[in-house]
Amino acid sequence: MTSTPNKVQLSSWPTPLEPQPRLAKALGLNAGDLWIKRDDLTGLAGGGNKIRKLEYTCADALRQGATTLVTVGAAQSNHARLTAAAAARLGLDVVLVLAGHPPVEYTGNIALNGLLGARLNWAGDVDDHALEARAREEVAALAQAGITAALIPFGGSNRIAAFGYVDCGEEIKIQASDFKHLFTAIGSGGTMAGLVYALGAERIHGVDAGAVNDPEQRVRGLLSEMSEQDYIESLSIRRDQVGAGYSHLTEAVEEALDLVATHAGIILDPIYTGRAFAGLIAAVREGSIQAGEKTIFLHSGGLPGFFGNPDILRYTQKS
Ligand SMILES: *Cc1c(COP(=O)(O)O)cnc(C)c1O
């Protein structure tokens, strides 16, 4: 087994694991069956799962002597916003290379990026490869100017970052070692990879949010790098909640957001946690989660994205 990389502390741990009896009953489960792991409550700038990964990638950047962080993302990337927050906390400069064009109105994550002091580099209509290439150009340009910059990858996920979710798995071993199912969204894959590494593959169910072409290959690739051998266990990944694409709002996601808001007072985001909870609802309806089986839902954050999504804001005006 490889050694655990170094980290800096960016939040207070552990995050709470909260029982959700009303929500459990609304789903037809027993009151004690459903728990939410509150990784939306991670210290910085609106919170979310990227903080655990940044504890490792920022430690690595500091070790390399970096004074600037560069990362990439979609316009409403939660990862980009939290990288900006981590940089502010650590006294580093930050450049966010974002897909698309400067918006007319700064909403959601984009508004927070500005407040956090990030420099935004709008890459235009580019695919993932071109976006990362643009970020490498940014790092090279900074190096020309004598500035050491560290490139944090798409979604903040690489081998060392995934150890942030090994830490989460270790917390869950103490908080609820007897759980039967855990549901998480998958974007760049580091969150699921870390949880599987810590807790085994059998109980961890990933729900694809549509951010990458092959989520299984991503998660498996990270697990293979972490354990330094081909990861061959089968992984539980649902891809039925993506709908018409990454930023598309589906009816199943609307139902998930409604149900969790009205039975837990907790807001999910329309891209990641909304899809993950829609996957959990589907699993209950299919009978693959049954009453009496302790089920954890990982709330991985994303609230600022809610305020940057015109479709969900329109949806809330329904009543
Ligand atoms: C990025 C993100 C995810 C997905 O995490 P990955 O480690 O990239 O798979 C889930 N939920 C939210 C809110 C996110 O921002």
The ligand as a Tripos MOL2 file, in Angstrom:
@<TRIPOS>MOLECULE
LIG
   15    15     1     0     0
SMALL
NO_CHARGES

@<TRIPOS>ATOM
      1 C1        -17.6240   18.1360   -7.9530 C.3       1 LIG1
      2 C2        -18.8540   17.7690   -7.2310 C.ar      1 LIG1
      3 C3        -19.2300   16.4280   -7.0760 C.ar      1 LIG1
      4 C4        -18.4740   15.2940   -7.7100 C.3       1 LIG1
      5 O1        -17.2710   15.0050   -7.0660 O.3       1 LIG1
      6 P1        -16.0880   14.2980   -7.8710 P.3       1 LIG1
      7 O2        -15.0680   13.9930   -6.8550 O.co2     1 LIG1
      8 O3        -15.6230   15.3050   -8.8900 O.co2     1 LIG1
      9 O4        -16.6220   13.0860   -8.5450 O.co2     1 LIG1
     10 C5        -20.3510   16.1430   -6.3310 C.ar      1 LIG1
     11 N1        -21.0910   17.1290   -5.7960 N.ar      1 LIG1
     12 C6        -20.7900   18.4300   -5.9310 C.ar      1 LIG1
     13 C7        -21.6760   19.4370   -5.3320 C.3       1 LIG1
     14 C8        -19.6520   18.7980   -6.6560 C.ar      1 LIG1
     15 O5        -19.3580   20.0960   -6.8010 O.3       1 LIG1
@<TRIPOS>BOND
     1     1     2 1
     2     2     3 ar
     3     2    14 ar
     4     3     4 1
     5     3    10 ar
     6     4     5 1
     7     5     6 1
     8     6     7 2
     9     6     8 1
    10     6     9 1
    11    10    11 ar
    12    11    12 ar
    13    12    13 1
    14    12    14 ar
    15    14    15 1
@<TRIPOS>SUBSTRUCTURE
     1 LIG1         1 GROUP 0 **** ****
